[in-house]
Amino acid sequence: MKITDETIDHLSHLARLEFNGDQKERIKTDLTKIIDFVDQLSSVNTDGVEPLIFMTETENVLRDDVDVVTISQTEALKNAPVHDTDYFKIPTVLKK
């Protein structure tokens, strides 16, 4: 695939980017290298190679979800500058 100035202009429009002359040439060079590399990968013989679904053989190793009280409601409200008996009080954010 040949990367042209029109291709760069189209991609920059889609990405909402602007490239000047020198930047456009560098982008064109980088895209050409990327496409050449992908073309090399497509020429590799993959007959008999199974698709990779997972990166490792291990399954999800998760810890048990144990409910632990780390701070009580009273302790949490103790450091609040303004609070009610059960809740933090904050200034009004949205007006009705």
C-alpha positions in Angstrom: 0.0 0.0 0.0 1.4 3.4 -1.0 1.0 6.2 1.6 0.3 9.5 -0.2 -0.3 13.0 1.0 -4.0 12.5 0.5 -3.9 9.5 2.8 -2.2 11.5 5.5 -4.7 14.4 5.0 -7.6 12.0 5.3 -6.2 10.3 8.4 -5.4 13.6 10.0 -8.9 14.8 9.3 -10.4 11.7 10.9 -8.1 12.1 13.9 -8.7 15.9 14.1 -5.0 16.5 13.8 -3.0 19.0 11.8 0.4 18.2 10.3 2.7 20.7 8.6 5.2 19.7 5.8 8.0 18.1 8.0 5.6 16.4 10.3 3.6 15.0 7.4 6.7 13.5 5.9 7.7 11.9 9.2 4.2 10.5 9.6 4.3 9.2 6.0 7.6 7.5 6.7 6.4 5.9 10.0 3.2 4.6 8.4 5.1 3.1 5.5 7.4 1.3 8.0 4.4 0.0 9.9 2.6 -1.3 6.8 5.8 -2.9 5.5 6.2 -4.7 8.8 2.6 -6.0 8.7 3.2 -7.2 5.1 6.2 -9.2 6.4 4.0 -10.8 9.1 1.4 -11.8 6.5 4.0 -13.7 4.6 4.8 -16.0 7.5 3.6 -19.5 7.2 1.1 -20.2 10.0 -0.2 -23.6 8.9 -0.7 -25.9 11.9 -0.3 -23.0 14.5 -3.3 -22.9 16.8 -4.7 -19.5 17.6 -3.6 -17.9 20.9 -6.6 -17.3 23.1 -4.9 -16.7 26.5 -1.4 -15.4 27.2 -0.8 -17.9 30.0 -2.1 -21.3 31.1 -3.2 -20.0 34.5 -6.8 -19.2 35.1 -8.0 -16.2 37.1 -6.6 -16.4 40.5 -8.8 -14.2 42.7 -8.8 -13.6 46.4 -11.9 -14.3 48.4 -14.2 -11.4 48.8 -14.4 -11.0 52.5 -16.5 -8.3 54.2 -14.2 -6.5 56.7 -15.1 -3.4 58.6 -12.1 -1.1 58.5 -13.6 2.1 59.7 -16.9 2.7 61.4 -19.4 5.4 60.3 -18.7 7.4 63.5 -15.0 7.4 62.8 -15.5 8.4 59.2 -17.8 11.3 60.2 -15.4 12.5 62.9 -13.1 14.2 60.5 -15.8 15.8 58.3 -16.0 19.5 58.5 -19.8 19.5 58.4 -21.9 16.4 59.0 -25.3 15.2 60.1 -25.9 12.3 62.4 -25.4 9.8 59.6 -24.2 11.7 56.5 -21.6 14.1 55.2 -23.0 17.5 54.3 -21.6 19.3 51.3 -22.6 22.5 49.5 -25.3 22.3 46.9 -23.9 21.3 43.6 -26.9 21.4 41.3 -29.7 23.9 41.5 -33.3 22.8 40.9 
